[in-house]
Amino acid sequence: MRYREYQSKDRPIIEAMHKAQGYDYALPPLDDSRLWITRMVILDEKGVPCQAILGRLTSEAMYLDFPDAVTPATRMRRFLSLHQLAANEGRLAGMDSVHVWLPPEIKEKFGGQLERLGWQEYTWPTFMKKLGD
């Protein structure tokens, strides 16, 4: 098996692979190197990419506070301030998106607030792999 780093000339093939899968999600910009940890392709016997793995940088947001320390209005005003600050800093760091995983017990209430701020509930199950020893 031969593999190598993604090259800009691979883009039409990678986009064709993505389209052939038929999944309803947009392929992030392949040539924006700030978004990627890895972009590896496996080459067929003719040296043409036949499979790829794209390791995209992502950001996970965690919101922390003492829920009963202030009024709900003060809590939301503070959250909105932090929300805007974090979005600005994420953009400056080169991020194009951020994820948050809500505990099931707050999804109903807080999820709606996030949706009003432009967040979208992702419908795909989440899996995680620890990369330790």
N, CA, C and O atoms as a Tinker XYZ file with bonds, in Angstrom:
   532  protein
     1  N      0.836000   -1.173000    0.000000    73     2
     2  CA     0.000000    0.000000    0.000000    64     1     3
     3  C      0.886000    1.243000    0.000000    63     2     4     5
     4  O      1.843000    1.344000    0.767000    81     3
     5  N      0.549000    2.171000   -0.864000    73     3     6
     6  CA     1.275000    3.443000   -0.879000    64     5     7
     7  C      0.339000    4.552000   -0.422000    63     6     8     9
     8  O     -0.828000    4.609000   -0.810000    81     7
     9  N      0.866000    5.405000    0.389000    73     7    10
    10  CA     0.079000    6.552000    0.813000    64     9    11
    11  C      0.979000    7.774000    0.855000    63    10    12    13
    12  O      2.206000    7.672000    0.879000    81    11
    13  N      0.330000    8.932000    0.862000    73    11    14
    14  CA     1.049000   10.197000    0.919000    64    13    15
    15  C      0.111000   11.275000    1.416000    63    14    16    17
    16  O     -1.094000   11.062000    1.550000    81    15
    17  N      0.684000   12.438000    1.688000    73    15    18
    18  CA    -0.107000   13.605000    2.081000    64    17    19
    19  C     -0.992000   14.060000    0.924000    63    18    20    21
    20  O     -0.627000   13.922000   -0.243000    81    19
    21  N     -2.123000   14.586000    1.251000    73    19    22
    22  CA    -3.014000   15.205000    0.280000    64    21    23
    23  C     -2.275000   16.305000   -0.478000    63    22    24    25
    24  O     -1.464000   17.031000    0.096000    81    23
    25  N     -2.560000   16.417000   -1.755000    73    23    26
    26  CA    -2.054000   17.509000   -2.590000    64    25    27
    27  C     -3.252000   18.179000   -3.256000    63    26    28    29
    28  O     -4.277000   17.539000   -3.490000    81    27
    29  N     -3.121000   19.461000   -3.558000    73    27    30
    30  CA    -4.234000   20.208000   -4.160000    64    29    31
    31  C     -4.791000   19.517000   -5.402000    63    30    32    33
    32  O     -5.990000   19.597000   -5.667000    81    31
    33  N     -3.940000   18.844000   -6.161000    73    31    34
    34  CA    -4.413000   18.155000   -7.373000    64    33    35
    35  C     -5.360000   16.995000   -7.051000    63    34    36    37
    36  O     -6.068000   16.513000   -7.936000    81    35
    37  N     -5.377000   16.541000   -5.786000    73    35    38
    38  CA    -6.263000   15.456000   -5.365000    64    37    39
    39  C     -7.692000   15.930000   -5.110000    63    38    40    41
    40  O     -8.608000   15.116000   -4.999000    81    39
    41  N     -7.881000   17.233000   -5.019000    73    39    42
    42  CA    -9.171000   17.771000   -4.598000    64    41    43
    43  C    -10.352000   17.231000   -5.402000    63    42    44    45
    44  O    -11.329000   16.805000   -4.788000    81    43
    45  N    -10.325000   17.223000   -6.728000    73    43    46
    46  CA   -11.488000   16.701000   -7.457000    64    45    47
    47  C    -11.807000   15.239000   -7.103000    63    46    48    49
    48  O    -12.975000   14.852000   -7.051000    81    47
    49  N    -10.782000   14.444000   -6.864000    73    47    50
    50  CA   -11.004000   13.033000   -6.526000    64    49    51
    51  C    -11.597000   12.916000   -5.122000    63    50    52    53
    52  O    -12.535000   12.150000   -4.901000    81    51
    53  N    -11.048000   13.679000   -4.178000    73    51    54
    54  CA   -11.572000   13.655000   -2.799000    64    53    55
    55  C    -13.019000   14.139000   -2.798000    63    54    56    57
    56  O    -13.868000   13.554000   -2.126000    81    55
    57  N    -13.303000   15.195000   -3.541000    73    55    58
    58  CA   -14.675000   15.694000   -3.624000    64    57    59
    59  C    -15.602000   14.657000   -4.255000    63    58    60    61
    60  O    -16.754000   14.532000   -3.840000    81    59
    61  N    -15.121000   13.916000   -5.244000    73    59    62
    62  CA   -15.921000   12.854000   -5.865000    64    61    63
    63  C    -16.194000   11.726000   -4.863000    63    62    64    65
    64  O    -17.301000   11.190000   -4.818000    81    63
    65  N    -15.180000   11.364000   -4.058000    73    63    66
    66  CA   -15.377000   10.342000   -3.017000    64    65    67
    67  C    -16.458000   10.801000   -2.046000    63    66    68    69
    68  O    -17.368000   10.045000   -1.705000    81    67
    69  N    -16.345000   12.045000   -1.609000    73    67    70
    70  CA   -17.306000   12.617000   -0.669000    64    69    71
    71  C    -18.720000   12.571000   -1.252000    63    70    72    73
    72  O    -19.660000   12.153000   -0.575000    81    71
    73  N    -18.866000   12.992000   -2.483000    73    71    74
    74  CA   -20.178000   12.996000   -3.139000    64    73    75
    75  C    -20.722000   11.577000   -3.293000    63    74    76    77
    76  O    -21.916000   11.345000   -3.102000    81    75
    77  N    -19.847000   10.624000   -3.637000    73    75    78
    78  CA   -20.267000    9.230000   -3.836000    64    77    79
    79  C    -20.817000    8.608000   -2.553000    63    78    80    81
    80  O    -21.663000    7.715000   -2.614000    81    79
    81  N    -20.348000    9.068000   -1.398000    73    79    82
    82  CA   -20.859000    8.521000   -0.138000    64    81    83
    83  C    -22.309000    8.921000    0.103000    63    82    84    85
    84  O    -23.049000    8.209000    0.783000    81    83
    85  N    -22.716000   10.060000   -0.453000    73    83    86
    86  CA   -24.104000   10.468000   -0.358000    64    85    87
    87  C    -24.548000   11.013000    0.985000    63    86    88    89
    88  O    -25.748000   11.147000    1.225000    81    87
    89  N    -23.617000   11.327000    1.860000    73    87    90
    90  CA   -23.986000   11.857000    3.173000    64    89    91
    91  C    -24.287000   13.345000    3.078000    63    90    92    93
    92  O    -23.699000   14.057000    2.264000    81    91
    93  N    -25.193000   13.800000    3.905000    73    91    94
    94  CA   -25.629000   15.181000    3.879000    64    93    95
    95  C    -24.767000   16.038000    4.808000    63    94    96    97
    96  O    -25.210000   16.440000    5.884000    81    95
    97  N    -23.556000   16.307000    4.391000    73    95    98
    98  CA   -22.702000   17.262000    5.097000    64    97    99
    99  C    -21.726000   17.853000    4.103000    63    98   100   101
   100  O    -21.352000   17.217000    3.118000    81    99
   101  N    -21.325000   19.066000    4.375000    73    99   102
   102  CA   -20.403000   19.760000    3.479000    64   101   103
   103  C    -18.968000   19.346000    3.794000    63   102   104   105
   104  O    -18.594000   19.191000    4.957000    81   103
   105  N    -18.194000   19.175000    2.771000    73   103   106
   106  CA   -16.767000   18.889000    2.940000    64   105   107
   107  C    -16.069000   20.198000    3.288000    63   106   108   109
   108  O    -16.182000   21.168000    2.538000    81   107
   109  N    -15.354000   20.246000    4.404000    73   107   110
   110  CA   -14.645000   21.477000    4.748000    64   109   111
   111  C    -13.601000   21.817000    3.682000    63   110   112   113
   112  O    -13.207000   20.952000    2.900000    81   111
   113  N    -13.157000   23.063000    3.650000    73   111   114
   114  CA   -12.168000   23.474000    2.646000    64   113   115
   115  C    -10.889000   22.635000    2.736000    63   114   116   117
   116  O    -10.158000   22.711000    3.723000    81   115
   117  N    -10.634000   21.856000    1.720000    73   115   118
   118  CA    -9.493000   20.942000    1.736000    64   117   119
   119  C     -8.147000   21.653000    1.707000    63   118   120   121
   120  O     -7.171000   21.154000    2.266000    81   119
   121  N     -8.087000   22.798000    1.068000    73   119   122
   122  CA    -6.799000   23.456000    0.896000    64   121   123
   123  C     -6.469000   24.464000    1.997000    63   122   124   125
   124  O     -5.443000   25.139000    1.920000    81   123
   125  N     -7.312000   24.577000    3.011000    73   123   126
   126  CA    -7.027000   25.455000    4.149000    64   125   127
   127  C     -6.252000   24.642000    5.187000    63   126   128   129
   128  O     -6.847000   23.976000    6.034000    81   127
   129  N     -4.944000   24.701000    5.115000    73   127   130
   130  CA    -4.095000   23.849000    5.963000    64   129   131
   131  C     -4.277000   24.129000    7.448000    63   130   132   133
   132  O     -3.904000   23.294000    8.272000    81   131
   133  N     -4.845000   25.286000    7.818000    73   131   134
   134  CA    -5.068000   25.576000    9.240000    64   133   135
   135  C     -6.107000   24.651000    9.860000    63   134   136   137
   136  O     -6.124000   24.467000   11.077000    81   135
   137  N     -6.975000   24.067000    9.032000    73   135   138
   138  CA    -8.072000   23.249000    9.550000    64   137   139
   139  C     -7.715000   21.787000    9.754000    63   138   140   141
   140  O     -8.503000   21.036000   10.329000    81   139
   141  N     -6.543000   21.369000    9.295000    73   139   142
   142  CA    -6.265000   19.943000    9.236000    64   141   143
   143  C     -5.045000   19.534000   10.057000    63   142   144   145
   144  O     -4.016000   20.210000   10.054000    81   143
   145  N     -5.187000   18.422000   10.753000    73   143   146
   146  CA    -4.063000   17.781000   11.433000    64   145   147
   147  C     -3.416000   16.796000   10.474000    63   146   148   149
   148  O     -2.193000   16.670000   10.417000    81   147
   149  N     -4.259000   16.101000    9.722000    73   147   150
   150  CA    -3.766000   15.150000    8.736000    64   149   151
   151  C     -4.697000   15.126000    7.534000    63   150   152   153
   152  O     -5.911000   15.284000    7.662000    81   151
   153  N     -4.107000   14.928000    6.380000    73   151   154
   154  CA    -4.845000   14.733000    5.124000    64   153   155
   155  C     -4.038000   13.700000    4.347000    63   154   156   157
   156  O     -3.162000   14.047000    3.555000    81   155
   157  N     -4.344000   12.431000    4.583000    73   155   158
   158  CA    -3.587000   11.344000    3.958000    64   157   159
   159  C     -4.453000   10.619000    2.939000    63   158   160   161
   160  O     -5.652000   10.424000    3.139000    81   159
   161  N     -3.811000   10.222000    1.832000    73   159   162
   162  CA    -4.500000    9.453000    0.805000    64   161   163
   163  C     -3.751000    8.144000    0.561000    63   162   164   165
   164  O     -2.526000    8.077000    0.657000    81   163
   165  N     -4.520000    7.114000    0.246000    73   163   166
   166  CA    -3.941000    5.853000   -0.224000    64   165   167
   167  C     -4.049000    5.872000   -1.740000    63   166   168   169
   168  O     -5.072000    6.268000   -2.298000    81   167
   169  N     -2.991000    5.445000   -2.390000    73   167   170
   170  CA    -2.934000    5.461000   -3.849000    64   169   171
   171  C     -3.181000    4.066000   -4.410000    63   170   172   173
   172  O     -2.720000    3.071000   -3.852000    81   171
   173  N     -3.915000    4.004000   -5.526000    73   171   174
   174  CA    -4.100000    2.724000   -6.199000    64   173   175
   175  C     -2.858000    2.401000   -7.026000    63   174   176   177
   176  O     -1.861000    3.120000   -6.968000    81   175
   177  N     -2.925000    1.328000   -7.784000    73   175   178
   178  CA    -1.755000    0.888000   -8.554000    64   177   179
   179  C     -1.326000    1.886000   -9.628000    63   178   180   181
   180  O     -0.202000    1.820000  -10.125000    81   179
   181  N     -2.225000    2.814000   -9.987000    73   179   182
   182  CA    -1.887000    3.842000  -10.976000    64   181   183
   183  C     -1.420000    5.145000  -10.327000    63   182   184   185
   184  O     -1.143000    6.127000  -11.016000    81   183
   185  N     -1.334000    5.144000   -8.989000    73   183   186
   186  CA    -0.913000    6.348000   -8.274000    64   185   187
   187  C     -2.022000    7.361000   -8.064000    63   186   188   189
   188  O     -1.755000    8.528000   -7.779000    81   187
   189  N     -3.266000    6.921000   -8.202000    73   187   190
   190  CA    -4.429000    7.794000   -8.036000    64   189   191
   191  C     -5.031000    7.547000   -6.645000    63   190   192   193
   192  O     -5.170000    6.392000   -6.242000    81   191
   193  N     -5.389000    8.597000   -5.909000    73   191   194
   194  CA    -6.015000    8.383000   -4.601000    64   193   195
   195  C     -7.290000    7.550000   -4.712000    63   194   196   197
   196  O     -8.157000    7.826000   -5.541000    81   195
   197  N     -7.390000    6.529000   -3.865000    73   195   198
   198  CA    -8.581000    5.679000   -3.854000    64   197   199
   199  C     -9.279000    5.695000   -2.495000    63   198   200   201
   200  O    -10.434000    5.283000   -2.385000    81   199
   201  N     -8.591000    6.164000   -1.474000    73   199   202
   202  CA    -9.165000    6.346000   -0.138000    64   201   203
   203  C     -8.419000    7.496000    0.525000    63   202   204   205
   204  O     -7.288000    7.819000    0.162000    81   203
   205  N     -9.075000    8.099000    1.499000    73   203   206
   206  CA    -8.437000    9.205000    2.218000    64   205   207
   207  C     -8.930000    9.234000    3.652000    63   206   208   209
   208  O    -10.024000    8.763000    3.962000    81   207
   209  N     -8.110000    9.791000    4.513000    73   207   210
   210  CA    -8.547000   10.104000    5.870000    64   209   211
   211  C     -8.156000   11.545000    6.141000    63   210   212   213
   212  O     -7.015000   11.955000    5.932000    81   211
   213  N     -9.135000   12.295000    6.610000    73   211   214
   214  CA    -8.943000   13.714000    6.861000    64   213   215
   215  C     -9.136000   13.959000    8.347000    63   214   216   217
   216  O    -10.227000   13.756000    8.879000    81   215
   217  N     -8.095000   14.387000    9.007000    73   215   218
   218  CA    -8.166000   14.692000   10.433000    64   217   219
   219  C     -8.297000   16.190000   10.619000    63   218   220   221
   220  O     -7.316000   16.930000   10.531000    81   219
   221  N     -9.496000   16.620000   10.873000    73   219   222
   222  CA    -9.803000   18.045000   10.953000    64   221   223
   223  C     -9.710000   18.547000   12.386000    63   222   224   225
   224  O    -10.147000   17.874000   13.319000    81   223
   225  N     -9.143000   19.721000   12.550000    73   223   226
   226  CA    -9.164000   20.366000   13.854000    64   225   227
   227  C    -10.595000   20.753000   14.194000    63   226   228   229
   228  O    -11.343000   21.207000   13.328000    81   227
   229  N    -10.963000   20.579000   15.416000    73   227   230
   230  CA   -12.266000   21.037000   15.871000    64   229   231
   231  C    -12.097000   21.617000   17.266000    63   230   232   233
   232  O    -11.080000   21.405000   17.927000    81   231
   233  N    -13.075000   22.323000   17.684000    73   231   234
   234  CA   -13.035000   22.949000   18.993000    64   233   235
   235  C    -14.251000   22.490000   19.786000    63   234   236   237
   236  O    -15.368000   22.461000   19.269000    81   235
   237  N    -14.025000   22.137000   21.026000    73   235   238
   238  CA   -15.117000   21.768000   21.921000    64   237   239
   239  C    -15.313000   22.880000   22.929000    63   238   240   241
   240  O    -14.371000   23.286000   23.609000    81   239
   241  N    -16.530000   23.368000   23.024000    73   239   242
   242  CA   -16.852000   24.415000   23.995000    64   241   243
   243  C    -17.408000   23.782000   25.265000    63   242   244   245
   244  O    -18.199000   22.841000   25.207000    81   243
   245  N    -16.991000   24.304000   26.402000    73   243   246
   246  CA   -17.524000   23.891000   27.694000    64   245   247
   247  C    -17.912000   25.151000   28.450000    63   246   248   249
   248  O    -17.083000   26.040000   28.648000    81   247
   249  N    -19.132000   25.229000   28.860000    73   247   250
   250  CA   -19.627000   26.387000   29.609000    64   249   251
   251  C    -19.759000   25.987000   31.067000    63   250   252   253
   252  O    -20.423000   25.001000   31.387000    81   251
   253  N    -19.138000   26.739000   31.940000    73   251   254
   254  CA   -19.140000   26.420000   33.366000    64   253   255
   255  C    -19.632000   27.618000   34.169000    63   254   256   257
   256  O    -19.259000   28.758000   33.894000    81   255
   257  N    -20.462000   27.351000   35.149000    73   255   258
   258  CA   -20.872000   28.376000   36.097000    64   257   259
   259  C    -21.499000   27.709000   37.311000    63   258   260   261
   260  O    -21.572000   26.483000   37.399000    81   259
   261  N    -21.947000   28.533000   38.236000    73   259   262
   262  CA   -22.725000   28.052000   39.374000    64   261   263
   263  C    -24.186000   28.355000   39.044000    63   262   264   265
   264  O    -24.597000   29.513000   39.117000    81   263
   265  N    -24.974000   27.351000   38.686000    73   263   266
   266  CA   -26.315000   27.584000   38.153000    64   265   267
   267  C    -27.244000   28.416000   39.023000    63   266   268   269
   268  O    -28.071000   29.159000   38.493000    81   267
   269  N    -27.135000   28.315000   40.325000    73   267   270
   270  CA   -28.080000   29.010000   41.201000    64   269   271
   271  C    -27.492000   30.267000   41.831000    63   270   272   273
   272  O    -28.102000   30.832000   42.740000    81   271
   273  N    -26.337000   30.716000   41.380000    73   271   274
   274  CA   -25.668000   31.853000   42.011000    64   273   275
   275  C    -26.272000   33.195000   41.631000    63   274   276   277
   276  O    -26.156000   34.154000   42.394000    81   275
   277  N    -26.913000   33.289000   40.472000    73   275   278
   278  CA   -27.476000   34.562000   39.996000    64   277   279
   279  C    -28.828000   34.302000   39.342000    63   278   280   281
   280  O    -29.253000   33.157000   39.194000    81   279
   281  N    -29.483000   35.368000   38.961000    73   279   282
   282  CA   -30.780000   35.224000   38.290000    64   281   283
   283  C    -30.573000   34.625000   36.892000    63   282   284   285
   284  O    -29.493000   34.752000   36.316000    81   283
   285  N    -31.595000   33.980000   36.355000    73   283   286
   286  CA   -31.475000   33.451000   34.993000    64   285   287
   287  C    -31.109000   34.531000   33.957000    63   286   288   289
   288  O    -30.340000   34.268000   33.032000    81   287
   289  N    -31.657000   35.730000   34.116000    73   287   290
   290  CA   -31.346000   36.807000   33.166000    64   289   291
   291  C    -29.870000   37.194000   33.237000    63   290   292   293
   292  O    -29.235000   37.390000   32.201000    81   291
   293  N    -29.320000   37.305000   34.440000    73   291   294
   294  CA   -27.892000   37.630000   34.592000    64   293   295
   295  C    -27.037000   36.504000   34.044000    63   294   296   297
   296  O    -26.029000   36.737000   33.375000    81   295
   297  N    -27.447000   35.299000   34.333000    73   295   298
   298  CA   -26.702000   34.136000   33.841000    64   297   299
   299  C    -26.659000   34.133000   32.311000    63   298   300   301
   300  O    -25.603000   33.888000   31.728000    81   299
   301  N    -27.801000   34.404000   31.649000    73   299   302
   302  CA   -27.838000   34.413000   30.193000    64   301   303
   303  C    -27.029000   35.581000   29.640000    63   302   304   305
   304  O    -26.317000   35.415000   28.650000    81   303
   305  N    -27.121000   36.743000   30.247000    73   303   306
   306  CA   -26.338000   37.896000   29.786000    64   305   307
   307  C    -24.847000   37.587000   29.851000    63   306   308   309
   308  O    -24.105000   37.919000   28.926000    81   307
   309  N    -24.413000   36.967000   30.912000    73   307   310
   310  CA   -22.997000   36.581000   31.050000    64   309   311
   311  C    -22.617000   35.532000   30.005000    63   310   312   313
   312  O    -21.556000   35.608000   29.386000    81   311
   313  N    -23.501000   34.554000   29.822000    73   311   314
   314  CA   -23.233000   33.521000   28.819000    64   313   315
   315  C    -23.080000   34.138000   27.433000    63   314   316   317
   316  O    -22.144000   33.801000   26.708000    81   315
   317  N    -23.992000   35.041000   27.053000    73   315   318
   318  CA   -23.923000   35.678000   25.738000    64   317   319
   319  C    -22.612000   36.428000   25.546000    63   318   320   321
   320  O    -22.044000   36.424000   24.453000    81   319
   321  N    -22.136000   37.064000   26.593000    73   319   322
   322  CA   -20.853000   37.772000   26.529000    64   321   323
   323  C    -19.713000   36.797000   26.288000    63   322   324   325
   324  O    -18.860000   37.038000   25.433000    81   323
   325  N    -19.691000   35.701000   27.033000    73   323   326
   326  CA   -18.656000   34.685000   26.846000    64   325   327
   327  C    -18.777000   34.009000   25.487000    63   326   328   329
   328  O    -17.770000   33.700000   24.850000    81   327
   329  N    -19.999000   33.783000   25.049000    73   327   330
   330  CA   -20.266000   33.147000   23.764000    64   329   331
   331  C    -19.623000   33.957000   22.642000    63   330   332   333
   332  O    -18.938000   33.396000   21.788000    81   331
   333  N    -19.838000   35.261000   22.637000    73   331   334
   334  CA   -19.280000   36.123000   21.598000    64   333   335
   335  C    -17.757000   36.170000   21.685000    63   334   336   337
   336  O    -17.076000   36.109000   20.662000    81   335
   337  N    -17.227000   36.277000   22.885000    73   335   338
   338  CA   -15.776000   36.310000   23.082000    64   337   339
   339  C    -15.131000   35.031000   22.565000    63   338   340   341
   340  O    -14.122000   35.085000   21.863000    81   339
   341  N    -15.708000   33.879000   22.910000    73   339   342
   342  CA   -15.152000   32.592000   22.474000    64   341   343
   343  C    -15.233000   32.447000   20.953000    63   342   344   345
   344  O    -14.304000   31.924000   20.336000    81   343
   345  N    -16.329000   32.901000   20.341000    73   343   346
   346  CA   -16.460000   32.828000   18.888000    64   345   347
   347  C    -15.385000   33.667000   18.211000    63   346   348   349
   348  O    -14.766000   33.226000   17.242000    81   347
   349  N    -15.168000   34.859000   18.713000    73   347   350
   350  CA   -14.133000   35.725000   18.135000    64   349   351
   351  C    -12.747000   35.100000   18.261000    63   350   352   353
   352  O    -11.970000   35.107000   17.306000    81   351
   353  N    -12.440000   34.565000   19.426000    73   351   354
   354  CA   -11.123000   33.959000   19.638000    64   353   355
   355  C    -10.952000   32.705000   18.792000    63   354   356   357
   356  O     -9.855000   32.444000   18.298000    81   355
   357  N    -12.013000   31.924000   18.617000    73   355   358
   358  CA   -11.947000   30.745000   17.766000    64   357   359
   359  C    -11.647000   31.110000   16.322000    63   358   360   361
   360  O    -10.821000   30.468000   15.675000    81   359
   361  N    -12.319000   32.142000   15.815000    73   359   362
   362  CA   -12.060000   32.589000   14.440000    64   361   363
   363  C    -10.612000   33.052000   14.294000    63   362   364   365
   364  O     -9.956000   32.727000   13.305000    81   363
   365  N    -10.109000   33.806000   15.270000    73   363   366
   366  CA    -8.721000   34.275000   15.217000    64   365   367
   367  C     -7.731000   33.109000   15.231000    63   366   368   369
   368  O     -6.641000   33.212000   14.669000    81   367
   369  N     -8.109000   32.004000   15.872000    73   367   370
   370  CA    -7.239000   30.826000   15.938000    64   369   371
   371  C     -7.340000   29.960000   14.682000    63   370   372   373
   372  O     -6.645000   28.950000   14.568000    81   371
   373  N     -8.203000   30.352000   13.737000    73   371   374
   374  CA    -8.323000   29.606000   12.501000    64   373   375
   375  C     -9.419000   28.551000   12.490000    63   374   376   377
   376  O     -9.512000   27.771000   11.542000    81   375
   377  N    -10.251000   28.512000   13.529000    73   375   378
   378  CA   -11.318000   27.514000   13.590000    64   377   379
   379  C    -12.469000   27.959000   12.701000    63   378   380   381
   380  O    -12.721000   29.154000   12.551000    81   379
   381  N    -13.167000   26.989000   12.112000    73   379   382
   382  CA   -14.347000   27.329000   11.317000    64   381   383
   383  C    -15.634000   26.818000   11.961000    63   382   384   385
   384  O    -16.727000   27.055000   11.447000    81   383
   385  N    -15.502000   26.120000   13.084000    73   383   386
   386  CA   -16.696000   25.628000   13.784000    64   385   387
   387  C    -16.312000   25.265000   15.212000    63   386   388   389
   388  O    -15.134000   25.174000   15.559000    81   387
   389  N    -17.321000   25.066000   16.011000    73   387   390
   390  CA   -17.118000   24.632000   17.393000    64   389   391
   391  C    -18.236000   23.648000   17.726000    63   390   392   393
   392  O    -19.347000   23.757000   17.208000    81   391
   393  N    -17.933000   22.700000   18.586000    73   391   394
   394  CA   -18.910000   21.690000   19.002000    64   393   395
   395  C    -19.146000   21.801000   20.503000    63   394   396   397
   396  O    -18.273000   22.227000   21.260000    81   395
   397  N    -20.326000   21.416000   20.904000    73   395   398
   398  CA   -20.633000   21.297000   22.323000    64   397   399
   399  C    -21.468000   20.023000   22.486000    63   398   400   401
   400  O    -22.359000   19.743000   21.684000    81   399
   401  N    -21.169000   19.279000   23.513000    73   399   402
   402  CA   -21.934000   18.077000   23.828000    64   401   403
   403  C    -22.705000   18.366000   25.108000    63   402   404   405
   404  O    -22.116000   18.580000   26.168000    81   403
   405  N    -24.027000   18.369000   24.997000    73   403   406
   406  CA   -24.870000   18.702000   26.141000    64   405   407
   407  C    -25.267000   17.453000   26.903000    63   406   408   409
   408  O    -25.627000   16.444000   26.298000    81   407
   409  N    -25.204000   17.510000   28.224000    73   407   410
   410  CA   -25.753000   16.406000   29.014000    64   409   411
   411  C    -27.250000   16.277000   28.705000    63   410   412   413
   412  O    -27.934000   17.286000   28.532000    81   411
   413  N    -27.754000   15.055000   28.634000    73   411   414
   414  CA   -29.169000   14.864000   28.270000    64   413   415
   415  C    -30.140000   15.671000   29.132000    63   414   416   417
   416  O    -31.176000   16.120000   28.642000    81   415
   417  N    -29.813000   15.856000   30.407000    73   415   418
   418  CA   -30.750000   16.536000   31.303000    64   417   419
   419  C    -30.891000   18.039000   31.026000    63   418   420   421
   420  O    -31.831000   18.660000   31.523000    81   419
   421  N    -29.990000   18.633000   30.252000    73   419   422
   422  CA   -30.147000   20.057000   29.932000    64   421   423
   423  C    -30.393000   20.309000   28.441000    63   422   424   425
   424  O    -30.584000   21.451000   28.021000    81   423
   425  N    -30.387000   19.243000   27.653000    73   423   426
   426  CA   -30.551000   19.407000   26.201000    64   425   427
   427  C    -31.860000   20.115000   25.865000    63   426   428   429
   428  O    -31.867000   21.027000   25.037000    81   427
   429  N    -32.949000   19.720000   26.479000    73   427   430
   430  CA   -34.265000   20.282000   26.148000    64   429   431
   431  C    -34.276000   21.802000   26.322000    63   430   432   433
   432  O    -34.728000   22.522000   25.431000    81   431
   433  N    -33.795000   22.283000   27.435000    73   431   434
   434  CA   -33.863000   23.721000   27.730000    64   433   435
   435  C    -32.715000   24.497000   27.075000    63   434   436   437
   436  O    -32.955000   25.479000   26.372000    81   435
   437  N    -31.492000   24.070000   27.298000    73   435   438
   438  CA   -30.334000   24.833000   26.818000    64   437   439
   439  C    -30.130000   24.656000   25.319000    63   438   440   441
   440  O    -29.627000   25.562000   24.655000    81   439
   441  N    -30.513000   23.501000   24.778000    73   439   442
   442  CA   -30.387000   23.268000   23.342000    64   441   443
   443  C    -31.178000   24.289000   22.538000    63   442   444   445
   444  O    -30.703000   24.780000   21.514000    81   443
   445  N    -32.370000   24.607000   22.993000    73   443   446
   446  CA   -33.185000   25.611000   22.313000    64   445   447
   447  C    -32.530000   26.978000   22.325000    63   446   448   449
   448  O    -32.593000   27.711000   21.339000    81   447
   449  N    -31.908000   27.320000   23.428000    73   447   450
   450  CA   -31.204000   28.603000   23.504000    64   449   451
   451  C    -30.033000   28.633000   22.529000    63   450   452   453
   452  O    -29.789000   29.644000   21.871000    81   451
   453  N    -29.316000   27.527000   22.442000    73   451   454
   454  CA   -28.202000   27.468000   21.493000    64   453   455
   455  C    -28.700000   27.592000   20.056000    63   454   456   457
   456  O    -28.084000   28.276000   19.239000    81   455
   457  N    -29.814000   26.930000   19.748000    73   455   458
   458  CA   -30.364000   27.023000   18.389000    64   457   459
   459  C    -30.726000   28.460000   18.038000    63   458   460   461
   460  O    -30.518000   28.885000   16.902000    81   459
   461  N    -31.257000   29.206000   18.982000    73   459   462
   462  CA   -31.588000   30.619000   18.734000    64   461   463
   463  C    -30.336000   31.453000   18.489000    63   462   464   465
   464  O    -30.417000   32.531000   17.900000    81   463
   465  N    -29.185000   30.967000   18.933000    73   463   466
   466  CA   -27.907000   31.657000   18.705000    64   465   467
   467  C    -27.206000   31.165000   17.444000    63   466   468   469
   468  O    -26.076000   31.568000   17.170000    81   467
   469  N    -27.864000   30.298000   16.672000    73   467   470
   470  CA   -27.301000   29.840000   15.409000    64   469   471
   471  C    -26.641000   28.472000   15.450000    63   470   472   473
   472  O    -26.103000   28.024000   14.437000    81   471
   473  N    -26.665000   27.793000   16.598000    73   471   474
   474  CA   -26.114000   26.449000   16.691000    64   473   475
   475  C    -27.080000   25.482000   16.020000    63   474   476   477
   476  O    -28.286000   25.724000   15.984000    81   475
   477  N    -26.552000   24.397000   15.494000    73   475   478
   478  CA   -27.375000   23.360000   14.877000    64   477   479
   479  C    -27.151000   22.048000   15.614000    63   478   480   481
   480  O    -26.021000   21.676000   15.929000    81   479
   481  N    -28.260000   21.354000   15.884000    73   479   482
   482  CA   -28.113000   20.038000   16.506000    64   481   483
   483  C    -27.621000   19.060000   15.449000    63   482   484   485
   484  O    -28.217000   18.920000   14.381000    81   483
   485  N    -26.542000   18.401000   15.765000    73   483   486
   486  CA   -25.950000   17.434000   14.843000    64   485   487
   487  C    -26.660000   16.115000   15.034000    63   486   488   489
   488  O    -26.872000   15.683000   16.167000    81   487
   489  N    -27.030000   15.470000   13.948000    73   487   490
   490  CA   -27.847000   14.260000   14.056000    64   489   491
   491  C    -27.036000   12.975000   14.097000    63   490   492   493
   492  O    -27.590000   11.903000   14.338000    81   491
   493  N    -25.726000   13.068000   13.862000    73   491   494
   494  CA   -24.923000   11.850000   13.836000    64   493   495
   495  C    -24.442000   11.501000   15.236000    63   494   496   497
   496  O    -24.102000   12.391000   16.016000    81   495
   497  N    -24.410000   10.205000   15.562000    73   495   498
   498  CA   -23.851000    9.796000   16.856000    64   497   499
   499  C    -22.377000   10.206000   16.953000    63   498   500   501
   500  O    -21.665000   10.269000   15.951000    81   499
   501  N    -21.952000   10.475000   18.156000    73   499   502
   502  CA   -20.575000   10.863000   18.406000    64   501   503
   503  C    -19.799000    9.681000   18.969000    63   502   504   505
   504  O    -20.274000    8.986000   19.867000    81   503
   505  N    -18.613000    9.462000   18.441000    73   503   506
   506  CA   -17.692000    8.458000   18.973000    64   505   507
   507  C    -16.397000    9.174000   19.320000    63   506   508   509
   508  O    -16.061000   10.180000   18.696000    81   507
   509  N    -15.673000    8.672000   20.300000    73   507   510
   510  CA   -14.440000    9.290000   20.747000    64   509   511
   511  C    -13.392000    8.208000   20.945000    63   510   512   513
   512  O    -13.700000    7.113000   21.418000    81   511
   513  N    -12.162000    8.515000   20.584000    73   511   514
   514  CA   -11.043000    7.595000   20.806000    64   513   515
   515  C     -9.963000    8.345000   21.548000    63   514   516   517
   516  O     -9.503000    9.392000   21.094000    81   515
   517  N     -9.559000    7.820000   22.680000    73   515   518
   518  CA    -8.438000    8.402000   23.413000    64   517   519
   519  C     -7.156000    8.014000   22.702000    63   518   520   521
   520  O     -6.992000    6.872000   22.272000    81   519
   521  N     -6.256000    8.965000   22.583000    73   519   522
   522  CA    -5.018000    8.738000   21.862000    64   521   523
   523  C     -3.827000    8.597000   22.799000    63   522   524   525
   524  O     -2.712000    8.988000   22.452000    81   523
   525  N     -4.053000    8.051000   23.963000    73   523   526
   526  CA    -2.978000    7.855000   24.931000    64   525   527
   527  C     -2.039000    6.742000   24.541000    63   526   528   529
   528  O     -2.001000    6.314000   23.387000    81   527
   529  N     -1.292000    6.283000   25.500000    73   527   530
   530  CA    -0.262000    5.265000   25.283000    64   529   531
   531  C     -0.754000    4.054000   24.573000    63   530   532
   532  O      0.017000    3.125000   24.330000    81   531
